[in-house]
């Protein structure tokens, strides 16, 4: 359940930053397939990966876990 919520949150943040999956993958140094798996909640980034995602998406790591569409 948490992985699915995290994936949706990452996808929403990616879209709000006008990034494609390809652009996000390049920025965090992973494959497009991995981004797809994360966004669908099948896989999750490591702790170090979460830091990369947060930096690229211009949020704090904790904001990746702020569900419900609102940012702190």
Chimera marker file (.cmm) of the C-alpha trace (Angstrom):
<marker_set name="trace">
<marker id="1" x="0.000" y="0.000" z="0.000" r="1" g="1" b="0" radius="0.5"/>
<marker id="2" x="2.761" y="2.458" z="0.934" r="1" g="1" b="0" radius="0.5"/>
<marker id="3" x="4.667" y="1.690" z="-2.285" r="1" g="1" b="0" radius="0.5"/>
<marker id="4" x="1.566" y="2.465" z="-4.354" r="1" g="1" b="0" radius="0.5"/>
<marker id="5" x="0.998" y="5.769" z="-2.545" r="1" g="1" b="0" radius="0.5"/>
<marker id="6" x="4.677" y="6.688" z="-2.916" r="1" g="1" b="0" radius="0.5"/>
<marker id="7" x="4.580" y="5.811" z="-6.608" r="1" g="1" b="0" radius="0.5"/>
<marker id="8" x="1.504" y="7.930" z="-7.213" r="1" g="1" b="0" radius="0.5"/>
<marker id="9" x="3.064" y="10.830" z="-5.303" r="1" g="1" b="0" radius="0.5"/>
<marker id="10" x="6.266" y="10.618" z="-7.366" r="1" g="1" b="0" radius="0.5"/>
<marker id="11" x="4.234" y="10.488" z="-10.593" r="1" g="1" b="0" radius="0.5"/>
<marker id="12" x="2.173" y="13.518" z="-9.517" r="1" g="1" b="0" radius="0.5"/>
<marker id="13" x="5.300" y="15.487" z="-8.593" r="1" g="1" b="0" radius="0.5"/>
<marker id="14" x="6.973" y="14.495" z="-11.867" r="1" g="1" b="0" radius="0.5"/>
<marker id="15" x="4.000" y="15.776" z="-13.842" r="1" g="1" b="0" radius="0.5"/>
<marker id="16" x="3.794" y="18.997" z="-11.812" r="1" g="1" b="0" radius="0.5"/>
<marker id="17" x="7.453" y="19.605" z="-12.673" r="1" g="1" b="0" radius="0.5"/>
<marker id="18" x="6.641" y="18.992" z="-16.363" r="1" g="1" b="0" radius="0.5"/>
<marker id="19" x="9.034" y="16.060" z="-16.561" r="1" g="1" b="0" radius="0.5"/>
<marker id="20" x="8.626" y="12.947" z="-18.662" r="1" g="1" b="0" radius="0.5"/>
<marker id="21" x="9.529" y="9.557" z="-17.257" r="1" g="1" b="0" radius="0.5"/>
<marker id="22" x="12.567" y="9.655" z="-19.535" r="1" g="1" b="0" radius="0.5"/>
<marker id="23" x="13.718" y="13.005" z="-18.138" r="1" g="1" b="0" radius="0.5"/>
<marker id="24" x="13.240" y="11.864" z="-14.551" r="1" g="1" b="0" radius="0.5"/>
<marker id="25" x="15.097" y="8.619" z="-15.239" r="1" g="1" b="0" radius="0.5"/>
<marker id="26" x="18.048" y="10.506" z="-16.685" r="1" g="1" b="0" radius="0.5"/>
<marker id="27" x="18.085" y="12.981" z="-13.780" r="1" g="1" b="0" radius="0.5"/>
<marker id="28" x="18.106" y="10.289" z="-11.090" r="1" g="1" b="0" radius="0.5"/>
<marker id="29" x="20.381" y="7.977" z="-13.106" r="1" g="1" b="0" radius="0.5"/>
<marker id="30" x="18.098" y="5.000" z="-13.544" r="1" g="1" b="0" radius="0.5"/>
<marker id="31" x="16.097" y="3.362" z="-16.319" r="1" g="1" b="0" radius="0.5"/>
<marker id="32" x="12.708" y="4.432" z="-17.620" r="1" g="1" b="0" radius="0.5"/>
<marker id="33" x="11.519" y="0.939" z="-16.738" r="1" g="1" b="0" radius="0.5"/>
<marker id="34" x="12.465" y="1.526" z="-13.092" r="1" g="1" b="0" radius="0.5"/>
<marker id="35" x="10.570" y="4.840" z="-13.051" r="1" g="1" b="0" radius="0.5"/>
<marker id="36" x="7.534" y="3.043" z="-14.448" r="1" g="1" b="0" radius="0.5"/>
<marker id="37" x="7.784" y="0.316" z="-11.785" r="1" g="1" b="0" radius="0.5"/>
<marker id="38" x="8.109" y="2.926" z="-9.026" r="1" g="1" b="0" radius="0.5"/>
<marker id="39" x="5.159" y="4.971" z="-10.279" r="1" g="1" b="0" radius="0.5"/>
<marker id="40" x="2.988" y="1.845" z="-10.425" r="1" g="1" b="0" radius="0.5"/>
<marker id="41" x="3.991" y="0.850" z="-6.892" r="1" g="1" b="0" radius="0.5"/>
<marker id="42" x="5.683" y="-2.369" z="-7.995" r="1" g="1" b="0" radius="0.5"/>
<marker id="43" x="9.126" y="-1.248" z="-6.851" r="1" g="1" b="0" radius="0.5"/>
<marker id="44" x="10.506" y="1.493" z="-4.599" r="1" g="1" b="0" radius="0.5"/>
<marker id="45" x="13.713" y="3.511" z="-4.613" r="1" g="1" b="0" radius="0.5"/>
<marker id="46" x="16.390" y="2.987" z="-1.979" r="1" g="1" b="0" radius="0.5"/>
<marker id="47" x="16.945" y="5.609" z="0.705" r="1" g="1" b="0" radius="0.5"/>
<marker id="48" x="19.736" y="7.129" z="-1.411" r="1" g="1" b="0" radius="0.5"/>
<marker id="49" x="17.365" y="6.980" z="-4.373" r="1" g="1" b="0" radius="0.5"/>
<marker id="50" x="14.690" y="8.837" z="-2.433" r="1" g="1" b="0" radius="0.5"/>
<marker id="51" x="17.176" y="11.669" z="-1.899" r="1" g="1" b="0" radius="0.5"/>
<marker id="52" x="17.828" y="11.844" z="-5.657" r="1" g="1" b="0" radius="0.5"/>
<marker id="53" x="14.116" y="11.820" z="-6.464" r="1" g="1" b="0" radius="0.5"/>
<marker id="54" x="13.422" y="14.563" z="-3.916" r="1" g="1" b="0" radius="0.5"/>
<marker id="55" x="16.215" y="16.777" z="-5.249" r="1" g="1" b="0" radius="0.5"/>
<marker id="56" x="15.079" y="16.440" z="-8.861" r="1" g="1" b="0" radius="0.5"/>
<marker id="57" x="11.418" y="16.930" z="-7.922" r="1" g="1" b="0" radius="0.5"/>
<marker id="58" x="12.334" y="20.003" z="-5.805" r="1" g="1" b="0" radius="0.5"/>
<marker id="59" x="10.913" y="18.723" z="-2.532" r="1" g="1" b="0" radius="0.5"/>
<marker id="60" x="12.236" y="17.407" z="0.767" r="1" g="1" b="0" radius="0.5"/>
<marker id="61" x="12.366" y="13.618" z="1.179" r="1" g="1" b="0" radius="0.5"/>
<marker id="62" x="9.553" y="13.822" z="3.742" r="1" g="1" b="0" radius="0.5"/>
<marker id="63" x="7.355" y="15.511" z="1.118" r="1" g="1" b="0" radius="0.5"/>
<marker id="64" x="7.501" y="12.352" z="-0.988" r="1" g="1" b="0" radius="0.5"/>
<marker id="65" x="5.459" y="10.767" z="1.806" r="1" g="1" b="0" radius="0.5"/>
<marker id="66" x="2.926" y="13.596" z="2.051" r="1" g="1" b="0" radius="0.5"/>
<marker id="67" x="-0.103" y="11.926" z="0.535" r="1" g="1" b="0" radius="0.5"/>
<marker id="68" x="-3.388" y="13.531" z="-0.389" r="1" g="1" b="0" radius="0.5"/>
<marker id="69" x="-2.026" y="16.043" z="-2.868" r="1" g="1" b="0" radius="0.5"/>
<marker id="70" x="-0.901" y="18.667" z="-0.364" r="1" g="1" b="0" radius="0.5"/>
<marker id="71" x="2.668" y="19.700" z="0.205" r="1" g="1" b="0" radius="0.5"/>
<marker id="72" x="3.790" y="20.891" z="3.638" r="1" g="1" b="0" radius="0.5"/>
<link id1="1" id2="2" r="1" g="1" b="0" radius="0.2"/>
<link id1="2" id2="3" r="1" g="1" b="0" radius="0.2"/>
<link id1="3" id2="4" r="1" g="1" b="0" radius="0.2"/>
<link id1="4" id2="5" r="1" g="1" b="0" radius="0.2"/>
<link id1="5" id2="6" r="1" g="1" b="0" radius="0.2"/>
<link id1="6" id2="7" r="1" g="1" b="0" radius="0.2"/>
<link id1="7" id2="8" r="1" g="1" b="0" radius="0.2"/>
<link id1="8" id2="9" r="1" g="1" b="0" radius="0.2"/>
<link id1="9" id2="10" r="1" g="1" b="0" radius="0.2"/>
<link id1="10" id2="11" r="1" g="1" b="0" radius="0.2"/>
<link id1="11" id2="12" r="1" g="1" b="0" radius="0.2"/>
<link id1="12" id2="13" r="1" g="1" b="0" radius="0.2"/>
<link id1="13" id2="14" r="1" g="1" b="0" radius="0.2"/>
<link id1="14" id2="15" r="1" g="1" b="0" radius="0.2"/>
<link id1="15" id2="16" r="1" g="1" b="0" radius="0.2"/>
<link id1="16" id2="17" r="1" g="1" b="0" radius="0.2"/>
<link id1="17" id2="18" r="1" g="1" b="0" radius="0.2"/>
<link id1="18" id2="19" r="1" g="1" b="0" radius="0.2"/>
<link id1="19" id2="20" r="1" g="1" b="0" radius="0.2"/>
<link id1="20" id2="21" r="1" g="1" b="0" radius="0.2"/>
<link id1="21" id2="22" r="1" g="1" b="0" radius="0.2"/>
<link id1="22" id2="23" r="1" g="1" b="0" radius="0.2"/>
<link id1="23" id2="24" r="1" g="1" b="0" radius="0.2"/>
<link id1="24" id2="25" r="1" g="1" b="0" radius="0.2"/>
<link id1="25" id2="26" r="1" g="1" b="0" radius="0.2"/>
<link id1="26" id2="27" r="1" g="1" b="0" radius="0.2"/>
<link id1="27" id2="28" r="1" g="1" b="0" radius="0.2"/>
<link id1="28" id2="29" r="1" g="1" b="0" radius="0.2"/>
<link id1="29" id2="30" r="1" g="1" b="0" radius="0.2"/>
<link id1="30" id2="31" r="1" g="1" b="0" radius="0.2"/>
<link id1="31" id2="32" r="1" g="1" b="0" radius="0.2"/>
<link id1="32" id2="33" r="1" g="1" b="0" radius="0.2"/>
<link id1="33" id2="34" r="1" g="1" b="0" radius="0.2"/>
<link id1="34" id2="35" r="1" g="1" b="0" radius="0.2"/>
<link id1="35" id2="36" r="1" g="1" b="0" radius="0.2"/>
<link id1="36" id2="37" r="1" g="1" b="0" radius="0.2"/>
<link id1="37" id2="38" r="1" g="1" b="0" radius="0.2"/>
<link id1="38" id2="39" r="1" g="1" b="0" radius="0.2"/>
<link id1="39" id2="40" r="1" g="1" b="0" radius="0.2"/>
<link id1="40" id2="41" r="1" g="1" b="0" radius="0.2"/>
<link id1="41" id2="42" r="1" g="1" b="0" radius="0.2"/>
<link id1="42" id2="43" r="1" g="1" b="0" radius="0.2"/>
<link id1="43" id2="44" r="1" g="1" b="0" radius="0.2"/>
<link id1="44" id2="45" r="1" g="1" b="0" radius="0.2"/>
<link id1="45" id2="46" r="1" g="1" b="0" radius="0.2"/>
<link id1="46" id2="47" r="1" g="1" b="0" radius="0.2"/>
<link id1="47" id2="48" r="1" g="1" b="0" radius="0.2"/>
<link id1="48" id2="49" r="1" g="1" b="0" radius="0.2"/>
<link id1="49" id2="50" r="1" g="1" b="0" radius="0.2"/>
<link id1="50" id2="51" r="1" g="1" b="0" radius="0.2"/>
<link id1="51" id2="52" r="1" g="1" b="0" radius="0.2"/>
<link id1="52" id2="53" r="1" g="1" b="0" radius="0.2"/>
<link id1="53" id2="54" r="1" g="1" b="0" radius="0.2"/>
<link id1="54" id2="55" r="1" g="1" b="0" radius="0.2"/>
<link id1="55" id2="56" r="1" g="1" b="0" radius="0.2"/>
<link id1="56" id2="57" r="1" g="1" b="0" radius="0.2"/>
<link id1="57" id2="58" r="1" g="1" b="0" radius="0.2"/>
<link id1="58" id2="59" r="1" g="1" b="0" radius="0.2"/>
<link id1="59" id2="60" r="1" g="1" b="0" radius="0.2"/>
<link id1="60" id2="61" r="1" g="1" b="0" radius="0.2"/>
<link id1="61" id2="62" r="1" g="1" b="0" radius="0.2"/>
<link id1="62" id2="63" r="1" g="1" b="0" radius="0.2"/>
<link id1="63" id2="64" r="1" g="1" b="0" radius="0.2"/>
<link id1="64" id2="65" r="1" g="1" b="0" radius="0.2"/>
<link id1="65" id2="66" r="1" g="1" b="0" radius="0.2"/>
<link id1="66" id2="67" r="1" g="1" b="0" radius="0.2"/>
<link id1="67" id2="68" r="1" g="1" b="0" radius="0.2"/>
<link id1="68" id2="69" r="1" g="1" b="0" radius="0.2"/>
<link id1="69" id2="70" r="1" g="1" b="0" radius="0.2"/>
<link id1="70" id2="71" r="1" g="1" b="0" radius="0.2"/>
<link id1="71" id2="72" r="1" g="1" b="0" radius="0.2"/>
</marker_set>
